[in-house]
Amino acid sequence: AAAPPPVHQRATLLVVDNASVNLDLARSILEPFGYALLTASGVAQALTVARQARPDLILSDVHLPGESGYDLIRAIKTDPELRSTVFAFLTSTARCETDLATALALGAAVLAG
């Protein structure tokens, strides 16, 4: 089924993942619905983009090169300008209760489908 054309621009999302195929997938799913999509492949780049663009939502993988998505959320939640930004993890590799507990303890949102 074809996606409906966007009526107006919705929220700005920052998607953080080191796999370009995942960034492309997020773009192909979200942009047709009017979401402005920003991408980053690691923590440092994500922080730079977030500070410049102030996204409404950050979707991050847990496993990133050099640092983790947990490091990113810690940096976001301790930055006075960014701490109110909604942050959620979107990952296929972290599935145990400990991962969920860690994400929630750090301030990640729970997104239900």
C-alpha positions in Angstrom: 0.0 0.0 0.0 1.3 3.5 -0.8 2.0 5.8 2.0 -0.2 8.9 2.4 1.5 12.1 1.3 2.5 14.3 4.3 0.1 17.0 5.1 2.6 19.0 7.2 5.9 18.3 8.7 5.6 16.3 11.9 8.3 15.9 14.5 12.1 15.9 13.9 13.7 12.6 14.7 17.4 11.8 15.1 18.1 8.1 14.3 21.5 6.8 15.6 22.8 3.6 14.2 26.2 2.6 12.8 24.6 0.4 10.0 23.7 2.6 7.1 21.1 0.1 6.0 19.2 0.7 9.2 19.4 4.5 8.7 18.1 4.1 5.2 15.3 1.9 6.4 14.3 4.4 9.0 14.3 7.2 6.4 12.2 5.2 4.0 9.6 4.4 6.6 9.4 7.7 8.4 9.9 10.5 5.9 6.8 9.6 3.7 4.7 10.3 6.8 6.1 13.8 7.2 8.8 13.3 9.8 12.0 15.2 9.3 14.8 12.7 9.8 18.3 13.3 10.9 20.9 10.6 11.2 24.1 9.9 13.0 26.4 6.8 13.1 28.0 7.3 16.5 27.8 9.1 19.8 29.9 12.1 19.0 28.1 12.8 15.8 24.7 12.3 17.4 25.6 14.8 20.1 26.7 17.4 17.5 23.5 16.9 15.5 21.3 17.0 18.6 22.8 20.2 19.9 22.4 21.9 16.5 19.0 20.6 15.5 17.2 19.9 18.8 15.2 16.9 17.7 11.9 16.0 19.2 12.9 12.3 19.5 16.1 10.4 19.5 15.9 6.7 18.4 19.2 5.0 19.0 20.7 1.5 18.7 22.3 0.2 21.9 25.5 -1.1 20.2 27.5 1.7 18.5 31.2 1.9 17.5 33.5 2.9 20.4 30.6 3.9 22.8 27.1 2.6 23.3 23.7 4.0 23.1 23.8 4.0 26.9 26.7 6.5 26.7 24.6 8.6 24.4 21.5 8.8 26.6 23.8 9.6 29.6 25.2 12.5 27.7 21.8 13.7 26.5 20.2 13.5 29.9 23.0 15.4 31.6 23.0 18.2 29.0 20.8 21.0 30.2 19.7 21.9 26.7 18.9 18.3 25.7 17.7 16.5 28.8 14.0 16.9 28.0 14.4 15.3 24.6 12.5 12.1 24.4 14.9 9.2 23.9 14.1 5.6 22.9 16.2 2.6 22.0 15.4 0.7 18.8 17.6 -2.3 18.7 17.6 -5.9 17.6 20.5 -7.0 19.7 19.6 -6.1 23.3 16.7 -8.2 24.4 17.2 -9.2 28.0 15.5 -7.8 31.1 18.8 -6.2 32.2 19.0 -4.2 29.0 15.5 -3.0 29.4 16.1 -2.1 33.0 19.3 -0.2 32.1 17.5 1.8 29.4 14.6 2.7 31.6 16.9 3.7 34.5 18.8 6.0 32.2 15.6 7.7 31.2 14.6 6.0 27.9 11.0 6.1 26.9 9.0 3.0 26.4 7.4 2.9 23.0 4.5 0.5 22.7 3.2 -0.6 19.3 
